[in-house]
Every structure is written in structure tokens, then in C-alpha cells.
Amino acid sequence: MPVPEVGPALPDGPGDKEVPAPGGARRTSPRDIALMLTAATSTQVGAAWGSHAFGAIGPAGVVAVRQLVASAVLLPLTRPDVRRLNRGQWMRVLWLAAMFAGMNLGLYAAVERIGLGLAVTLEFLGPLAVALLGSRSVRDLALAVVAAVGVYVLVLPGPSSDLLGVAFGLAAAACWGGYILANRSVGAALPGVQGTALATAVSATAYLPVLVWLSLTDRFTTAAFGFAVVAGVLSTVVPYTLDLLVLRRVPAGVFGIAMSAHPVLAALVGMVLLGQLLALHEWAGMALIVAANAVTMSGLGRRRG
């Protein structure tokens, strides 16, 4: 996910996006709904294709290539003037880069161990937590409990559970939450998407040793590199472009609800493209988490409107 993973993962209107229209300002058109679902589907299909490269270059290798693809797209578009940045701005960019890198690595490491649907659902707890932690209402506390129950039902911890995979998913969630907060900070300090572009470039630079090591050990096959590039295009370039289009018009609550489709789409894509079938309890846990997010984000949109 996000540039989410850039875009699919930004329910709180961080600085690299256009601020969504107020909740009741205008009706959401079928075209905008189609664009949001296309962006979400592209994100998950890209992650599925990227997983085909795990055997050769591992999750870190796929993330490294993704970061290069993202920076290759964003830097020419934004052309940030790095000479004019002060120390405070650079610190915010570095924070965003760290969260971005950790979010994607945690997600892909989780996908490798527990599958796409479960990994994306656990990662989705990040933006949900950010939305809920800012409130002390009984309603939001109840939604947090629903989400917690959903996680338990989803995982059903036991001797056969892949707890390391679950931990990777939760680490991705924590980084996603940090990414949203960092994006707000960067958006307040730098115009447009310059901060996001710089953070992507910094993250890609940090992953260069991974690319060098993979090259020196002859693990970079043509197929693995191709799968990773496809992941970068489908999970970064396509959703980023589509989200920029819809966020100019779509209310925040509607965008947040549309984002709730990501776990479901991830499960369906994992089932169709990767043969990853979910158990009944996993679908039930996912439904609870998705419902908690949808209700939370719809309420957020109404409050902003």
C-alpha cells in the first residue's frame, strides 16, 4: 500500500493529498466510486504480483524496487528544491521516510508468512487507531473494542498460529499510523507533495544496500525484478494518480468508507491470484475490523463536514 500502499492508506487527509470536500458538499458520483475501487484493486493486485518475487529477492528486495519506482515517478513530477530545506523540514522528511519504509517492509513480510488478506487487514488497524485515539467518546471506545475483537477472531491465537507473521502485520499497522501523523507534519512544512517525494527518495536510498547485496549474490532474476516493478507501478503509481483525482471531490467520510474495501479486496485477490483461501473465522474477524473502520470514518466525515 499506500505512496500508499501512497494513497490507499490516507484516510485523514494528510499533506500530500488534496483535502476531501466537506461531508455534505456534493454527492459522490459513480465514476468516483469506480476510481476509488480501481485504485484499491490495483494496490492489492500489485502486492500479489510482488509476492511472486519473494522466493528470489525476499520482501526487502521487493520493497527496495518499489521505492525506486515511486521515487522515479514522484521526483520528476514535484522537482523539490532540496537546497532550500532547513533542518526542521529535513527531520520531518526523515520521519516520514522511516514510516514509509517500515510500513511497506512490515506488510510484505506479513504477506509472505500469513497471506495477503490477513496482512492487509492487520495493517488496516493503523489508520483506524489514529482515528480512534483522538476521541474519548463512548461510541469510539466501543468501535475500538469491536476492532480488538475482530483481531482476536481473525488470528485465533494458538500453537499453530504464525505469530511472527501477525507481528509483522501489526508493525506495518503501527508504521501506517506513524505515516499518517508524519504526513500531516510534512504537509504543514512543505508545499504540495514535495515532502512525500523526498521521503520516497530517502527511503529508496536507504534500501540501496539491499539492491547491491542482491545483485552481488546473483539473486536478481529478470522475473523477480519484473514482478517487483509491476508491484511498484500497480501499488504506487496507479493508486496515487487515481486518488489525486478523487480526493478533490470526494467527502472524507466516503473516502474512508471506500478504503474499508481494501482488506476484502486483498482477500479476494489473494484467493484468485495466489490461491490463499481464508477460514470462516478469518472472514468474520475481517468483517468486524472493516465495519469498525467504516463506522469510524463515516463519523469522521460528518464531524469535518
C-alpha positions as CSV (number, residue, x, y, z in Angstrom):
1,M,0.0,0.0,0.0
2,P,0.0,3.3,0.5
3,V,2.9,6.0,-1.6
4,P,0.3,4.0,0.0
5,E,0.0,1.5,-0.2
6,V,0.9,6.0,-1.3
7,G,-2.6,6.6,-1.5
8,P,-4.9,3.9,-0.4
9,A,-3.9,4.5,3.0
10,L,-4.6,8.0,3.9
11,P,-8.0,8.5,5.5
12,D,-7.2,11.5,7.5
13,G,-6.3,13.9,4.6
14,P,-2.5,14.2,5.1
15,G,-0.5,16.9,3.5
16,D,0.3,15.1,0.3
17,K,-3.3,15.0,-0.8
18,E,-6.0,17.4,-1.7
19,V,-8.3,17.9,1.2
20,P,-11.6,16.0,0.6
21,A,-14.7,18.0,0.2
22,P,-16.9,18.5,3.2
23,G,-19.2,15.7,4.0
24,G,-22.3,17.1,2.6
25,A,-20.9,19.3,-0.1
26,R,-21.7,17.2,-3.1
27,R,-22.8,13.7,-4.0
28,T,-20.2,11.1,-4.8
29,S,-20.5,10.1,-8.5
30,P,-20.4,6.5,-9.7
31,R,-17.2,7.5,-11.6
32,D,-15.5,8.5,-8.4
33,I,-16.6,5.3,-6.7
34,A,-15.3,3.3,-9.6
35,L,-11.9,5.2,-9.4
36,M,-11.6,4.5,-5.7
37,L,-12.3,0.8,-6.1
38,T,-10.0,0.6,-9.1
39,A,-7.2,2.2,-7.0
40,A,-7.8,-0.2,-4.2
41,T,-7.9,-3.2,-6.5
42,S,-4.7,-2.1,-8.3
43,T,-2.9,-1.8,-4.9
44,Q,-3.8,-5.4,-3.9
45,V,-3.1,-6.8,-7.3
46,G,0.3,-5.2,-7.3
47,A,1.0,-6.7,-3.8
48,A,0.0,-10.1,-5.1
49,W,2.3,-9.8,-8.1
50,G,5.1,-8.6,-5.9
51,S,4.8,-11.7,-3.7
52,H,5.9,-13.8,-6.7
53,A,9.4,-12.3,-6.3
54,F,9.7,-13.3,-2.6
55,G,11.4,-16.6,-3.4
56,A,14.3,-14.8,-5.2
57,I,14.7,-11.4,-3.5
58,G,12.6,-11.6,-0.4
59,P,10.2,-8.9,0.9
60,A,13.0,-6.4,1.4
61,G,14.1,-6.7,-2.3
62,V,10.5,-6.1,-3.5
63,V,10.2,-3.1,-1.2
64,A,13.5,-1.7,-2.4
65,V,12.4,-1.9,-6.1
66,R,9.0,-0.4,-5.2
67,Q,10.7,2.5,-3.5
68,L,12.8,3.2,-6.6
69,V,9.8,3.1,-8.8
70,A,7.9,5.5,-6.5
71,S,10.8,8.0,-6.4
72,A,11.4,7.7,-10.1
73,V,7.8,8.8,-10.6
74,L,7.4,11.4,-7.9
75,L,10.7,13.3,-8.0
76,P,10.3,14.4,-11.7
77,L,6.7,15.4,-11.0
78,T,7.4,17.6,-7.9
79,R,11.0,18.7,-8.5
80,P,11.6,19.7,-4.9
81,D,14.4,22.2,-4.2
82,V,16.4,20.4,-1.6
83,R,18.8,23.3,-1.2
84,R,16.1,25.5,0.4
85,L,15.1,22.9,3.1
86,N,16.1,23.7,6.7
87,R,17.0,21.2,9.4
88,G,13.4,21.0,10.8
89,Q,12.0,20.2,7.4
90,W,14.6,17.5,6.8
91,M,13.8,15.9,10.1
92,R,10.1,15.7,9.2
93,V,11.0,14.2,5.8
94,L,13.3,11.6,7.5
95,W,10.5,10.7,9.9
96,L,8.1,10.2,7.0
97,A,10.7,8.1,5.1
98,A,11.2,5.8,8.1
99,M,7.5,5.2,8.5
100,F,7.0,4.7,4.8
101,A,9.9,2.2,4.6
102,G,8.8,0.3,7.7
103,M,5.1,0.2,6.6
104,N,5.9,-1.5,3.3
105,L,8.5,-3.9,4.7
106,G,6.2,-4.9,7.5
107,L,3.3,-5.5,5.1
108,Y,5.3,-7.6,2.6
109,A,7.0,-9.6,5.4
110,A,3.5,-10.3,6.7
111,V,2.2,-11.2,3.3
112,E,5.0,-13.8,2.9
113,R,4.0,-15.5,6.1
114,I,0.2,-15.2,6.6
115,G,-1.1,-14.2,3.2
116,L,-2.4,-11.1,1.6
117,G,-5.8,-10.8,3.1
118,L,-4.8,-11.2,6.7
119,A,-1.7,-9.0,6.3
120,V,-3.7,-6.1,4.8
121,T,-6.4,-6.4,7.4
122,L,-4.0,-6.2,10.3
123,E,-2.2,-3.3,8.6
124,F,-5.5,-1.5,8.4
125,L,-5.6,-1.2,12.2
126,G,-3.0,1.7,11.8
127,P,-5.3,4.4,10.4
128,L,-8.2,3.1,12.4
129,A,-6.1,3.5,15.6
130,V,-5.2,7.1,14.6
131,A,-8.8,8.0,14.0
132,L,-9.9,6.4,17.3
133,L,-7.1,7.6,19.6
134,G,-8.1,11.2,19.0
135,S,-11.6,10.6,20.6
136,R,-12.8,9.8,24.1
137,S,-16.4,9.2,23.2
138,V,-18.2,6.1,24.3
139,R,-19.1,5.3,20.7
140,D,-15.5,5.4,19.5
141,L,-14.4,3.3,22.6
142,A,-17.0,0.7,21.5
143,L,-15.6,0.7,18.0
144,A,-12.1,0.2,19.3
145,V,-13.4,-2.9,21.3
146,V,-15.1,-4.2,18.1
147,A,-11.8,-3.8,16.2
148,A,-9.9,-5.6,19.0
149,V,-12.4,-8.5,19.0
150,G,-12.0,-8.6,15.2
151,V,-8.3,-9.0,15.5
152,Y,-8.7,-11.9,18.0
153,V,-11.3,-13.6,15.8
154,L,-9.1,-13.1,12.8
155,V,-6.0,-14.6,14.3
156,L,-7.4,-17.0,16.9
157,P,-4.0,-17.4,18.6
158,G,-3.0,-21.0,19.1
159,P,0.1,-23.3,18.9
160,S,-0.2,-23.3,15.1
161,S,-0.5,-19.5,14.7
162,D,2.2,-17.7,12.8
163,L,2.7,-15.1,15.5
164,L,5.7,-13.6,13.7
165,G,3.6,-13.0,10.6
166,V,1.0,-11.4,12.8
167,A,3.7,-9.3,14.5
168,F,4.9,-8.1,11.1
169,G,1.3,-7.1,10.2
170,L,0.9,-5.2,13.4
171,A,4.3,-3.5,12.9
172,A,3.0,-2.4,9.4
173,A,-0.1,-1.0,11.1
174,A,2.0,1.0,13.6
175,C,4.1,2.4,10.8
176,W,1.0,3.2,8.8
177,G,-0.4,5.2,11.8
178,G,3.0,6.9,12.1
179,Y,3.0,7.6,8.4
180,I,-0.3,9.4,8.6
181,L,0.9,11.6,11.5
182,A,4.2,12.2,9.7
183,N,2.4,13.1,6.5
184,R,0.4,15.8,8.4
185,S,3.6,17.2,9.8
186,V,5.4,17.2,6.4
187,G,2.3,18.6,4.7
188,A,2.4,21.6,7.1
189,A,6.1,22.3,6.4
190,L,6.4,21.7,2.6
191,P,4.1,22.6,-0.3
192,G,2.1,20.0,-2.3
193,V,3.6,16.5,-2.5
194,Q,7.3,17.6,-2.3
195,G,7.7,16.1,1.2
196,T,6.3,12.8,0.1
197,A,8.5,12.7,-3.0
198,L,11.6,13.5,-0.9
199,A,10.6,10.9,1.7
200,T,10.3,8.3,-1.0
201,A,13.7,9.2,-2.4
202,V,15.3,8.9,1.1
203,S,13.6,5.6,1.7
204,A,14.8,4.3,-1.7
205,T,18.3,5.5,-0.9
206,A,18.2,3.6,2.4
207,Y,17.3,0.4,0.5
208,L,20.2,0.7,-2.0
209,P,22.4,-1.6,0.1
210,V,19.7,-4.3,-0.3
211,L,19.7,-3.9,-4.0
212,V,23.5,-4.0,-4.1
213,W,23.7,-7.2,-2.0
214,L,21.0,-8.9,-4.1
215,S,22.9,-8.0,-7.2
216,L,26.3,-9.2,-5.9
217,T,24.7,-12.5,-4.8
218,D,23.1,-13.0,-8.2
219,R,19.6,-13.2,-6.7
220,F,18.2,-10.6,-9.0
221,T,16.5,-12.6,-11.7
222,T,14.7,-11.0,-14.6
223,A,11.4,-12.4,-13.5
224,A,11.9,-11.2,-9.9
225,F,12.8,-7.7,-11.0
226,G,9.8,-7.6,-13.3
227,F,7.4,-8.7,-10.6
228,A,8.8,-6.1,-8.2
229,V,8.5,-3.3,-10.8
230,V,4.9,-4.3,-11.6
231,A,4.2,-4.1,-7.8
232,G,5.7,-0.6,-7.8
233,V,3.5,0.5,-10.7
234,L,0.3,-1.1,-9.6
235,S,0.6,-0.4,-5.9
236,T,2.1,3.1,-6.1
237,V,1.8,4.9,-9.4
238,V,-1.8,3.8,-10.3
239,P,-3.5,4.4,-6.9
240,Y,-1.5,7.6,-6.3
241,T,-2.8,9.0,-9.6
242,L,-6.4,7.9,-9.1
243,D,-6.5,9.1,-5.5
244,L,-5.3,12.5,-6.5
245,L,-8.2,12.7,-8.9
246,V,-11.0,11.7,-6.5
247,L,-9.7,13.4,-3.4
248,R,-10.5,16.8,-5.0
249,R,-14.2,15.9,-5.0
250,V,-15.0,13.0,-2.6
251,P,-16.0,13.7,1.1
252,A,-13.6,12.5,3.7
253,G,-16.2,10.0,5.2
254,V,-16.9,8.5,1.8
255,F,-13.2,8.1,1.1
256,G,-12.7,6.4,4.4
257,I,-15.5,4.0,3.8
258,A,-14.2,3.2,0.4
259,M,-10.8,2.4,2.0
260,S,-12.6,-0.2,4.1
261,A,-12.8,-2.3,0.9
262,H,-9.0,-2.9,0.9
263,P,-9.0,-5.9,3.3
264,V,-11.9,-7.5,1.4
265,L,-10.3,-6.9,-2.0
266,A,-6.9,-8.1,-0.6
267,A,-8.6,-11.4,0.5
268,L,-10.3,-11.8,-2.9
269,V,-7.2,-11.0,-4.9
270,G,-5.2,-13.4,-2.7
271,M,-7.8,-16.1,-3.3
272,V,-7.9,-15.6,-7.1
273,L,-4.3,-14.8,-7.9
274,L,-2.4,-16.7,-5.1
275,G,-4.8,-19.5,-4.1
276,Q,-4.9,-18.2,-0.5
277,L,-8.3,-19.3,1.0
278,L,-9.5,-17.8,4.2
279,A,-11.2,-19.8,7.0
280,L,-14.6,-18.7,8.2
281,H,-13.2,-17.1,11.4
282,E,-10.8,-15.1,9.3
283,W,-13.7,-13.7,7.2
284,A,-15.6,-12.9,10.4
285,G,-12.7,-11.1,12.0
286,M,-12.1,-9.1,8.9
287,A,-15.7,-8.1,8.7
288,L,-15.6,-6.8,12.3
289,I,-12.5,-4.7,11.5
290,V,-13.9,-3.4,8.3
291,A,-17.2,-2.5,9.9
292,A,-15.4,-0.6,12.8
293,N,-13.3,1.3,10.2
294,A,-16.3,2.2,8.1
295,V,-18.3,3.5,11.0
296,T,-15.3,5.4,12.4
297,M,-14.5,7.1,9.0
298,S,-18.2,7.9,8.3
299,G,-18.4,9.7,11.7
300,L,-15.1,11.5,11.0
301,G,-16.5,12.7,7.7
302,R,-19.7,14.0,9.4
303,R,-17.7,15.8,12.1
304,R,-15.5,17.5,9.4
305,G,-18.5,18.4,7.4
